[in-house]
């Protein structure tokens, strides 16, 4: 059940929905806030590889470039 709530928070963040600052201060540090924050920052995992701002999707790492 909690995984479903975290997934919804992640998807809301990924869709660009904002949480008011006053609410974010109340939930800061919780798993719910972390899920929303990861979604809003564009982090995701696909095929065991984690992507995000520092490692964008579609750019091969140096070791795979030939």
C-alpha positions in Angstrom: 0.0 0.0 0.0 2.8 2.5 0.9 4.6 1.7 -2.3 1.5 2.8 -4.2 1.4 6.1 -2.3 5.1 6.7 -3.0 4.6 5.9 -6.7 1.8 8.4 -6.9 4.0 11.0 -5.2 6.8 10.2 -7.6 4.5 10.5 -10.7 3.1 13.8 -9.4 6.6 15.2 -9.1 7.5 13.8 -12.5 4.4 15.4 -14.0 5.5 18.8 -12.6 2.9 19.1 -9.9 4.1 21.3 -7.1 3.6 20.9 -3.4 3.2 24.2 -1.4 6.3 25.1 0.6 4.4 25.0 3.9 3.4 21.4 3.2 6.9 20.5 2.0 8.3 21.8 5.3 6.0 19.5 7.2 6.8 16.4 5.2 10.6 17.2 4.7 12.7 14.1 5.3 9.9 11.6 4.8 9.8 8.9 2.2 6.8 10.6 0.6 8.8 13.8 0.2 11.8 11.9 -1.2 9.6 10.2 -3.8 8.1 13.5 -4.9 11.5 15.1 -5.0 13.1 12.4 -7.1 10.2 12.6 -9.6 10.4 16.4 -9.8 14.1 16.3 -10.4 13.7 13.7 -13.2 15.4 10.6 -11.6 14.3 7.2 -12.8 15.7 3.7 -13.2 15.5 1.5 -16.3 17.0 -1.9 -16.8 19.0 -1.6 -13.6 20.6 1.7 -14.7 19.8 4.8 -12.8 19.3 8.1 -14.7 19.1 11.6 -13.5 20.5 15.1 -14.1 24.1 14.0 -13.8 23.6 10.9 -16.0 20.9 11.8 -18.6 19.0 9.2 -20.5 20.4 8.5 -24.0 24.0 9.4 -23.3 26.3 6.4 -23.2 29.0 6.4 -20.6 32.6 6.8 -21.7 33.3 3.0 -21.4 30.5 2.2 -23.9 31.6 4.8 -26.5 33.7 3.5 -29.3 
